[in-house]
């Protein structure tokens, strides 16, 4: 590989589907397709012991236990790349895993089957697997795997998944037995969107809340976790987006915020505020690019009785203030902070995230949440040395459209080409604390998962330097 071809292959512009990143029921079904004791993970080492005073948590849903990409874990190592504990060769997809206790659940596709894997988080050993057929084909040439991440119901001991075609499975977390299943295509007449079903559902109050986006409604449906039967439906004007429902307490009351909007002519979508107890919609705030081939993919960010939403394709961001009577008003809008598919992080009155639709126009930005003004903007780049075909090359690489995870007082960033960084982000600017290149693969769009000091990263495309195929990787971040 010449230096020119290496640069071209690694930095080719991408049009990213959302991470994920990055979508009524029947009676319980038999457990056909569940295989026990199938272990395929390659173990490299045992993880270090946790520090006695380390704070840890499970990661049972997309964006973590707080549903906003903010982790409360402490005593994390800043040495990068971190030690690799185990790796699982996988098929195609853009999902991230969910973790509870000694169960890690991951959804991917091999051949013409979507596969739910249940592994041990520290060893990668398989507890059980569930297979079912999938014929999904991505119309834009991205991979054909699932986009939606598993979610775990800790109280009921179940895990739920949604495949790229809308097949929903509720399984017992311990055994993999299917409690119920549903197909959104037949139950709600859902058509294939630009990138299939991509929104990760939300478990809330004994319900599985799904951004269904059925023609003519509902936009959102709540399914009973015990039976799969529909409990309520909400909204009728917008299709399913690629963003996931987010719960929050606003003015002392529980609400679910859904940033909806899928394929439609003309393009339509926006923010719904929903009472999860009954599905009542408080308000609907339209926000969507005027471009037909566009997506709402970044999840809502809720803070101080306000909700921030953002979309690319010249849409930008909007801060919506929720009044005490649950009507709303727009605090400000901006074209200067338009995230494509990754969710920004709110900290101490500022929002941090990677603005930009494409790799070439992306930048790391900080905006003042009170005014919407940009505090600073930067393009993290560095010279990277690598070897290919027995020769050494140098290239300027960067984070491109990275993902941010706030943890242990700083920020972890997964760059689009497989770089992992610790960053210190403040209203004054950013400082790189440490950096490592864990794989040279494009489409690194899924937010890393952090649980009990272990970091789980999905490699969604082939490593362009080593040839390694897609993998789920477990790294040791324990200090």
SULTA-V442120 format. One record per pair of residues at least 4 apart in sequence whose C-alpha atoms are under 7 Angstrom apart, sorted by the first residue. I is the first residue (numbers start at 0). J is the second residue. Records with the same first field share a line. If there is no record, write none. Layout:
I->J, J
//
This chain:
0->4, 5, 387, 388
1->5
2->6, 392
3->7
4->8
5->9
6->10, 394
7->11
12->357, 358, 359
13->357, 358
14->357
16->21, 194
17->21, 241, 296, 340
18->93, 94, 146, 340, 444, 445
19->93, 94, 95, 146, 147, 148, 197, 198, 199, 445
20->93, 94, 95, 146, 444, 445, 446
21->93, 94, 146, 147, 197, 241, 445
22->146, 147, 161, 196, 197, 198, 199, 200, 241
23->181, 186, 227, 228, 229
24->179, 180, 181, 227, 228
25->179, 180, 181, 227
26->179
27->177, 178, 179
28->177, 178, 179
29->177
30->176, 177
32->129, 130
33->127, 128, 129, 130, 175
34->127, 128, 129
35->126, 127, 128
36->125, 126, 127
37->125
38->124, 125
39->87
40->85, 86, 87, 88, 123, 124
41->85, 86, 87
42->84, 85, 86, 122
43->83, 84, 85
44->84
45->84
46->84, 475
47->477
49->53, 477
50->74, 478
53->73, 74
54->71, 72, 73
55->71, 72, 73, 450, 451, 452
56->72, 450, 451
57->98, 99, 100, 450
58->63, 64, 97, 98, 99, 448, 449, 450
59->63, 64, 97, 98, 99, 150, 151
60->64, 97, 149, 150, 151
61->66, 148, 199
62->66, 67, 68
63->67, 68, 70
65->69
66->245
67->300, 344
68->344, 404, 405
69->404, 405, 406
70->405, 406
71->406, 407
72->406, 407
73->407
74->407, 477, 478
75->407, 452, 476, 477, 478
76->476, 477, 478
77->421, 433
78->433
79->433, 434, 435
80->434, 435, 436, 437
81->474, 475, 476
82->474, 475
83->473, 474, 475
84->473, 474, 475
85->122, 123, 472, 473
86->470, 471, 472, 473
87->470, 471, 472
88->468, 469, 470, 471
89->107, 469, 470, 471
90->107, 108, 109, 469
91->107, 108, 109, 142, 143, 144, 459
92->107, 108, 142, 143, 144, 145, 146, 459
93->144, 145, 146, 445, 459
94->106, 145, 146, 147, 148, 445
95->105, 148, 445, 457
96->103, 104, 105, 148, 149, 448
97->103, 104, 105, 149, 150, 151
98->102, 103, 104
99->103
101->119, 120
102->117, 118, 119, 120
103->117, 118, 119, 120
104->115, 116, 117, 118, 149
105->115, 116, 117, 149
106->114, 115, 116, 145, 148, 149
107->113, 114, 115, 144, 145
108->112, 113, 114, 144, 145
109->113
111->132, 133, 134
112->130, 131, 132, 133
113->130, 131, 132, 133
114->128, 129, 130, 131
115->128, 129, 130
116->127, 128, 129
117->125, 126, 127, 128
118->123, 124, 125, 126
119->123, 124, 125, 126
127->174, 175
128->175
129->175
135->143, 163, 164
136->143
137->141, 142, 143, 194
144->163
145->162, 163
146->163, 196, 197
147->161, 162, 197, 198, 199
148->160, 199
149->158, 159, 160
150->158, 159, 160
151->157, 158, 159
152->156, 157, 158, 202
153->157
156->171, 172
157->169, 170, 171, 172
158->169, 170, 171, 172
159->168, 169, 170
160->167, 168, 169
161->165, 166, 167, 168
162->166, 167, 196
163->195, 196, 197
164->195, 196
165->182, 183, 184, 196
166->181, 182, 183
167->180, 181, 182
168->177, 179, 180, 181
169->177, 178, 179, 180
170->175, 176, 177, 178
171->175, 176, 177, 178
179->226, 227
182->186
183->187, 188, 189
184->188, 189, 190
187->213
188->213
189->213, 214
191->195
192->261, 262
193->262
197->241
198->210, 240, 241, 242, 243
199->243
200->207, 208, 209, 210, 243, 244
201->207, 208, 209, 244
202->206, 207, 208
203->207
205->223, 224
206->221, 222, 223, 224
207->221, 222, 223, 224
208->220, 221, 222
209->219, 220, 221
210->218, 219, 220, 239
211->217, 218, 219, 220, 239
212->216, 217, 218, 219, 237, 238, 239
213->217, 218, 238
214->238
215->235, 236
216->234, 235, 236
217->232, 233, 234, 235
218->233, 234, 235, 236, 237, 238, 239
219->232, 233, 234
220->229, 231, 232, 233
221->229, 230, 231, 232
222->227, 228, 229, 230
223->227, 228, 229, 230
231->277, 278
232->278
233->278, 279, 280
237->259, 260, 267, 268
238->259, 260, 261, 262
239->259, 260, 261
240->258, 259, 260, 261, 294, 295, 296
241->295, 296
242->258, 295, 296, 297, 298
243->257, 298
244->255, 256, 257
245->255, 256, 257, 299
246->254, 255, 256
247->253, 254, 255, 301
248->252, 253, 254
249->253, 254, 304
250->304, 323
253->274
254->272, 273, 274, 275
255->272, 273, 274, 275
256->270, 271, 272, 273, 299
257->270, 271, 272
258->269, 270, 271, 295, 298, 299
259->268, 269, 270, 295
260->267, 268, 269, 295
261->294
262->266
263->267
264->291
265->291
266->287, 288, 289, 290, 291
267->287
268->285, 286, 287
269->283, 284, 285, 286, 287
270->283, 284, 285, 286
271->280, 282, 283, 284
272->280, 281, 282, 283
273->278, 279, 280, 281
274->278, 279, 280
281->325, 326
282->326
287->295, 314
288->293, 312, 313, 314
290->312
293->312
295->310
296->310, 339, 340
297->309, 310, 338, 339, 340, 341, 342
298->342
299->306, 307, 308
300->306, 307, 308
301->305, 306, 307
302->306
304->320, 321
305->318, 319, 320, 321
306->318, 319, 320
307->317, 318, 319
308->316, 317, 318
309->315, 316, 317, 337, 338
310->314, 315, 316, 337, 338, 339
311->315, 337, 338, 339, 355, 356
312->356
313->334
314->334, 337
315->333, 334, 335, 336, 337
316->332, 333, 334, 336, 337
317->331, 332, 333
318->329, 330, 331, 332
319->327, 328, 329, 330
320->327, 328, 329, 330
321->325, 326, 327, 328
322->326, 327
331->370, 371
332->371
333->371
336->354
337->354, 355
338->353, 354, 355, 356
339->355, 356
341->402
343->350, 351, 352
344->350, 351, 352
345->349, 350, 351
346->350
348->367, 368, 369
349->365, 366, 367, 368
350->365, 366, 367, 368
351->364, 365, 366
352->363, 364, 365, 403
353->361, 362, 363, 364, 400, 401
354->361, 362, 363, 364
355->360, 361, 362
356->360, 361
357->361
358->399, 400
361->399, 400
362->376, 377, 378, 399
363->376, 377, 378
364->375, 376, 377
365->373, 374, 375, 376, 426
366->371, 372, 373, 374
367->371, 372, 373, 374
374->426
375->428
379->397, 398
380->395, 396, 397, 398
381->395, 396, 397
382->393, 394, 395, 396
383->393, 394, 395, 396
384->391, 392, 393, 394
385->391, 392, 393
386->390, 391, 392
387->391, 464
398->414, 415
399->414, 415
400->414, 415
401->412, 413, 414, 415
402->412, 413, 414, 446
403->410, 411, 412, 413
404->410, 411, 412
405->409, 410, 411
406->410, 411
409->422, 423, 424
410->421, 422, 423
411->420, 421, 422
412->419, 420, 421
413->417, 418, 419, 420
414->418, 419, 443
415->441, 442, 443, 444
416->439, 440, 441, 443
417->436, 437, 438, 439, 440, 443
418->435, 436, 437
419->434, 435, 436, 437
420->433, 434, 435
421->431, 432, 433, 434
422->429, 430, 431, 432
423->429, 430, 431, 432
424->428, 429, 430
425->429
438->462
439->462, 463, 464
440->458, 460, 461, 462, 463
441->460
442->459, 460
443->458, 459
445->457
447->454, 455, 456
448->454, 455, 456
449->453, 454, 455
450->454
452->475, 476, 477
453->473, 474, 475, 476, 477
454->473, 474, 475, 476
455->471, 472, 473, 474
456->471, 472, 473
457->470, 471, 472
458->469, 470, 471
459->469, 470
460->468, 469
461->466, 467, 468, 469
462->466, 467, 468
//
